[in-house]
Amino acid sequence: MLDRIIERTNQYIEDMPKKERKKYGQFFTSVETARYMAGLFVIPGEKQVVTVLDAGAGSGILSCALIERLEMISEITSIQVTCYETDINVLPILQENLSYIQKLS
């Protein structure tokens, strides 16, 4: 799942001029960093429902990495993610990626 999100994000990066990305301060998380950061979350073993707030979600890379990790925990029955992103240029890819994640989960 995360590999496809990274692939879509890389396509966005190629299509968006560097000058535009720089203007918005866009720097997307690498797959290695996303998986490392997702591993830092402490998740209580008795949790069945996990709620996540991703402020400055970008293309959803970090949320996806965390969802991948949470899906490996059998006790978790529901994952609710709220993403905020103010850059209107990246919103379409974020929406596309979240729809993709939802279909697989």
MDAnalysis code that builds the backbone (N, CA, C; Angstrom):
import MDAnalysis as mda
import numpy as np

u = mda.Universe.empty(315, n_residues=105, atom_resindex=np.repeat(np.arange(105), 3), trajectory=True)
u.add_TopologyAttr("name", ["N", "CA", "C"] * 105)
u.add_TopologyAttr("resid", np.arange(1, 106))
u.add_TopologyAttr("resname", ["MET", "LEU", "ASP", "ARG", "ILE", "ILE", "GLU", "ARG", "THR", "ASN", "GLN", "TYR", "ILE", "GLU", "ASP", "MET", "PRO", "LYS", "LYS", "GLU", "ARG", "LYS", "LYS", "TYR", "GLY", "GLN", "PHE", "PHE", "THR", "SER", "VAL", "GLU", "THR", "ALA", "ARG", "TYR", "MET", "ALA", "GLY", "LEU", "PHE", "VAL", "ILE", "PRO", "GLY", "GLU", "LYS", "GLN", "VAL", "VAL", "THR", "VAL", "LEU", "ASP", "ALA", "GLY", "ALA", "GLY", "SER", "GLY", "ILE", "LEU", "SER", "CYS", "ALA", "LEU", "ILE", "GLU", "ARG", "LEU", "GLU", "MET", "ILE", "SER", "GLU", "ILE", "THR", "SER", "ILE", "GLN", "VAL", "THR", "CYS", "TYR", "GLU", "THR", "ASP", "ILE", "ASN", "VAL", "LEU", "PRO", "ILE", "LEU", "GLN", "GLU", "ASN", "LEU", "SER", "TYR", "ILE", "GLN", "LYS", "LEU", "SER"])
u.atoms.positions = np.array([
    [0.817, -1.186, 0.000],
    [0.000, 0.000, 0.000],
    [0.871, 1.264, 0.000],
    [1.826, 1.327, 0.907],
    [2.674, 2.514, 1.006],
    [3.499, 2.717, -0.260],
    [3.965, 1.627, -0.847],
    [4.765, 1.754, -2.071],
    [3.977, 2.452, -3.179],
    [2.687, 2.145, -3.279],
    [1.861, 2.789, -4.311],
    [1.648, 4.270, -3.995],
    [1.481, 4.614, -2.729],
    [1.322, 6.017, -2.329],
    [2.597, 6.792, -2.667],
    [3.750, 6.180, -2.399],
    [5.033, 6.802, -2.728],
    [5.147, 6.989, -4.241],
    [4.755, 5.981, -5.000],
    [4.809, 6.059, -6.466],
    [3.940, 7.218, -6.987],
    [2.740, 7.346, -6.458],
    [1.848, 8.440, -6.863],
    [2.420, 9.797, -6.460],
    [3.018, 9.852, -5.295],
    [3.617, 11.107, -4.830],
    [4.796, 11.491, -5.707],
    [5.617, 10.523, -6.074],
    [6.747, 10.801, -6.956],
    [6.282, 11.321, -8.308],
    [5.168, 10.795, -8.801],
    [4.609, 11.289, -10.061],
    [4.159, 12.737, -9.905],
    [3.533, 13.055, -8.765],
    [3.127, 14.433, -8.481],
    [4.349, 15.353, -8.467],
    [5.417, 14.899, -7.821],
    [6.641, 15.697, -7.723],
    [7.213, 15.962, -9.107],
    [7.209, 14.946, -9.966],
    [7.723, 15.117, -11.329],
    [6.869, 16.091, -12.134],
    [5.558, 16.080, -11.899],
    [4.642, 16.927, -12.658],
    [4.587, 18.368, -12.152],
    [4.918, 18.580, -10.892],
    [4.849, 19.912, -10.289],
    [6.230, 20.560, -10.344],
    [6.333, 21.741, -10.949],
    [7.644, 22.397, -11.033],
    [8.253, 22.626, -9.643],
    [9.565, 22.466, -9.578],
    [10.272, 22.608, -8.306],
    [10.043, 23.990, -7.696],
    [9.955, 24.989, -8.540],
    [9.717, 26.359, -8.070],
    [8.395, 26.448, -7.301],
    [7.370, 25.768, -7.803],
    [6.066, 25.759, -7.128],
    [6.144, 25.022, -5.797],
    [6.793, 23.855, -5.789],
    [6.926, 23.082, -4.547],
    [7.697, 23.873, -3.511],
    [8.736, 24.562, -3.953],
    [9.563, 25.350, -3.048],
    [8.757, 26.502, -2.452],
    [7.914, 27.107, -3.279],
    [7.070, 28.217, -2.845],
    [6.193, 27.804, -1.659],
    [5.701, 26.564, -1.696],
    [4.840, 26.059, -0.630],
    [5.617, 25.320, 0.455],
    [6.903, 25.179, 0.276],
    [7.722, 24.464, 1.255],
    [7.410, 22.980, 1.286],
    [7.120, 22.415, 0.130],
    [6.754, 21.008, 0.056],
    [7.983, 20.110, 0.071],
    [8.024, 19.264, 1.072],
    [9.042, 18.233, 1.168],
    [8.320, 16.979, 1.623],
    [8.309, 15.955, 0.791],
    [7.542, 14.759, 1.087],
    [8.406, 13.735, 1.809],
    [7.771, 13.018, 2.728],
    [8.436, 12.021, 3.553],
    [8.840, 10.815, 2.709],
    [10.046, 10.335, 2.913],
    [10.499, 9.128, 2.209],
    [9.843, 7.902, 2.853],
    [9.835, 6.804, 2.135],
    [9.243, 5.573, 2.641],
    [9.972, 5.101, 3.906],
    [11.274, 5.223, 3.925],
    [12.048, 4.792, 5.101],
    [11.706, 5.642, 6.326],
    [11.634, 6.946, 6.129],
    [11.312, 7.843, 7.234],
    [9.886, 7.619, 7.714],
    [8.955, 7.424, 6.785],
    [7.556, 7.200, 7.153],
    [7.415, 5.936, 7.997],
    [8.052, 4.862, 7.577],
    [7.965, 3.608, 8.345],
    [8.641, 3.754, 9.713],
    [9.757, 4.467, 9.753],
    [10.439, 4.711, 11.030],
    [9.529, 5.511, 11.970],
    [8.946, 6.602, 11.443],
    [8.082, 7.454, 12.269],
    [6.841, 6.692, 12.727],
    [6.260, 5.874, 11.862],
    [5.095, 5.076, 12.242],
    [5.453, 4.115, 13.368],
    [6.685, 3.646, 13.376],
    [7.142, 2.740, 14.419],
    [7.329, 3.407, 15.770],
    [7.369, 4.723, 15.793],
    [7.560, 5.461, 17.046],
    [6.280, 5.596, 17.869],
    [5.127, 5.432, 17.231],
    [3.867, 5.571, 17.944],
    [3.715, 4.458, 18.962],
    [3.290, 4.825, 20.162],
    [3.001, 3.844, 21.205],
    [1.508, 3.539, 21.121],
    [1.184, 2.284, 20.898],
    [-0.208, 1.877, 20.717],
    [-0.569, 0.900, 21.827],
    [-1.459, 1.330, 22.739],
    [-1.852, 0.429, 23.832],
    [-2.473, -0.857, 23.279],
    [-2.117, -1.986, 23.842],
    [-2.554, -3.284, 23.362],
    [-4.044, -3.513, 23.420],
    [-4.740, -2.836, 24.336],
    [-6.178, -3.067, 24.493],
    [-7.029, -2.184, 23.573],
    [-6.413, -1.334, 22.788],
    [-7.148, -0.437, 21.884],
    [-7.819, -1.226, 20.770],
    [-9.097, -0.938, 20.542],
    [-9.812, -1.512, 19.407],
    [-10.031, -0.471, 18.317],
    [-10.237, 0.771, 18.742],
    [-10.445, 1.876, 17.812],
    [-9.297, 2.860, 17.977],
    [-8.648, 3.184, 16.868],
    [-7.538, 4.132, 16.894],
    [-7.936, 5.335, 16.044],
    [-7.780, 6.529, 16.623],
    [-8.080, 7.773, 15.927],
    [-6.781, 8.514, 15.688],
    [-6.566, 8.958, 14.443],
    [-5.317, 9.613, 14.047],
    [-5.633, 10.983, 13.463],
    [-4.868, 11.986, 13.861],
    [-4.939, 13.316, 13.262],
    [-3.624, 13.562, 12.549],
    [-3.697, 13.796, 11.239],
    [-2.507, 14.086, 10.439],
    [-2.609, 15.530, 9.959],
    [-2.012, 16.426, 10.705],
    [-2.014, 17.849, 10.349],
    [-0.853, 18.091, 9.387],
    [-1.149, 18.696, 8.252],
    [-0.123, 18.860, 7.227],
    [0.130, 17.532, 6.550],
    [-0.946, 16.893, 6.093],
    [-0.900, 15.520, 5.610],
    [-0.137, 15.332, 4.310],
    [0.031, 16.392, 3.533],
    [0.712, 16.241, 2.250],
    [-0.032, 15.262, 1.374],
    [0.642, 14.231, 0.907],
    [0.000, 13.231, 0.055],
    [-0.465, 12.009, 0.853],
    [-0.306, 12.037, 2.171],
    [-0.791, 10.951, 3.026],
    [0.216, 9.863, 3.323],
    [1.481, 10.113, 3.064],
    [2.513, 9.083, 3.232],
    [2.610, 8.609, 4.678],
    [2.691, 9.528, 5.623],
    [2.850, 9.129, 7.022],
    [1.594, 8.422, 7.533],
    [0.420, 8.925, 7.167],
    [-0.824, 8.251, 7.575],
    [-0.852, 6.822, 7.045],
    [-0.460, 6.644, 5.805],
    [-0.446, 5.319, 5.197],
    [0.512, 4.384, 5.936],
    [1.681, 4.868, 6.265],
    [2.657, 4.043, 6.982],
    [2.111, 3.613, 8.341],
    [1.435, 4.530, 9.023],
    [0.863, 4.200, 10.324],
    [-0.287, 3.206, 10.166],
    [-1.129, 3.393, 9.161],
    [-2.225, 2.458, 8.919],
    [-1.677, 1.059, 8.646],
    [-0.631, 0.970, 7.833],
    [-0.020, -0.342, 7.579],
    [0.396, -1.009, 8.883],
    [0.981, -0.236, 9.778],
    [1.415, -0.791, 11.064],
    [0.220, -1.197, 11.909],
    [-0.793, -0.343, 11.973],
    [-1.966, -0.627, 12.799],
    [-2.728, -1.849, 12.308],
    [-2.750, -2.067, 10.999],
    [-3.464, -3.211, 10.445],
    [-2.835, -4.552, 10.839],
    [-1.614, -4.531, 11.306],
    [-0.952, -5.762, 11.748],
    [-1.314, -6.130, 13.190],
    [-2.017, -5.236, 13.879],
    [-2.407, -5.479, 15.271],
    [-3.834, -6.019, 15.276],
    [-3.986, -7.283, 15.615],
    [-5.280, -7.965, 15.480],
    [-6.373, -7.377, 16.375],
    [-6.024, -6.785, 17.501],
    [-7.018, -6.223, 18.415],
    [-7.702, -4.975, 17.837],
    [-7.048, -4.292, 16.918],
    [-7.606, -3.058, 16.352],
    [-8.651, -3.423, 15.308],
    [-9.858, -2.921, 15.533],
    [-10.966, -3.215, 14.627],
    [-11.349, -2.018, 13.763],
    [-10.912, -0.824, 14.147],
    [-11.285, 0.372, 13.401],
    [-10.170, 1.411, 13.485],
    [-9.876, 2.010, 12.339],
    [-8.876, 3.091, 12.270],
    [-9.566, 4.286, 11.641],
    [-9.583, 5.394, 12.372],
    [-10.211, 6.625, 11.882],
    [-9.130, 7.675, 11.699],
    [-8.998, 8.178, 10.481],
    [-7.938, 9.136, 10.159],
    [-8.568, 10.449, 9.703],
    [-8.102, 11.546, 10.292],
    [-8.495, 12.887, 9.871],
    [-7.246, 13.577, 9.353],
    [-7.297, 14.007, 8.096],
    [-6.142, 14.664, 7.478],
    [-6.451, 16.122, 7.186],
    [-5.499, 16.986, 7.483],
    [-5.586, 18.402, 7.139],
    [-4.456, 18.747, 6.192],
    [-4.787, 19.471, 5.151],
    [-3.787, 19.950, 4.192],
    [-4.306, 21.272, 3.611],
    [-3.465, 22.297, 3.640],
    [-3.886, 23.617, 3.162],
    [-3.445, 23.920, 1.741],
    [-2.559, 23.120, 1.188],
    [-2.073, 23.347, -0.176],
    [-3.067, 22.753, -1.169],
    [-3.783, 23.605, -1.886],
    [-4.803, 23.118, -2.813],
    [-4.212, 22.308, -3.959],
    [-2.925, 22.490, -4.250],
    [-2.282, 21.722, -5.321],
    [-2.133, 20.253, -4.960],
    [-1.939, 19.964, -3.697],
    [-1.695, 18.580, -3.266],
    [-2.984, 17.871, -2.817],
    [-4.058, 18.624, -2.632],
    [-5.308, 18.016, -2.167],
    [-5.826, 16.900, -3.065],
    [-5.790, 17.050, -4.402],
    [-6.287, 15.948, -5.236],
    [-5.532, 14.631, -5.028],
    [-4.216, 14.690, -4.897],
    [-3.465, 13.446, -4.688],
    [-3.721, 12.891, -3.285],
    [-3.889, 13.758, -2.306],
    [-4.220, 13.296, -0.960],
    [-5.573, 12.582, -0.976],
    [-6.557, 13.179, -1.611],
    [-7.880, 12.553, -1.684],
    [-7.824, 11.217, -2.425],
    [-7.087, 11.180, -3.516],
    [-6.935, 9.945, -4.285],
    [-6.262, 8.858, -3.439],
    [-5.208, 9.241, -2.724],
    [-4.491, 8.275, -1.894],
    [-5.345, 7.773, -0.733],
    [-6.100, 8.660, -0.106],
    [-6.960, 8.238, 1.002],
    [-8.058, 7.302, 0.506],
    [-8.598, 7.562, -0.662],
    [-9.607, 6.665, -1.244],
    [-9.007, 5.293, -1.524],
    [-7.790, 5.285, -2.038],
    [-7.087, 4.039, -2.320],
    [-6.870, 3.247, -1.022],
    [-6.408, 3.919, 0.029],
    [-6.173, 3.269, 1.315],
    [-7.475, 2.707, 1.869],
    [-8.529, 3.479, 1.771],
    [-9.831, 3.043, 2.306],
    [-10.335, 1.802, 1.582],
    [-10.142, 1.720, 0.286],
    [-10.581, 0.552, -0.481],
    [-9.835, -0.707, -0.064],
    [-8.566, -0.560, 0.286],
    [-7.759, -1.722, 0.673],
    [-7.955, -2.138, 2.115],
    [-8.406, -1.210, 2.938],
    [-8.518, -1.484, 4.381],
    [-9.869, -2.008, 4.762],
])
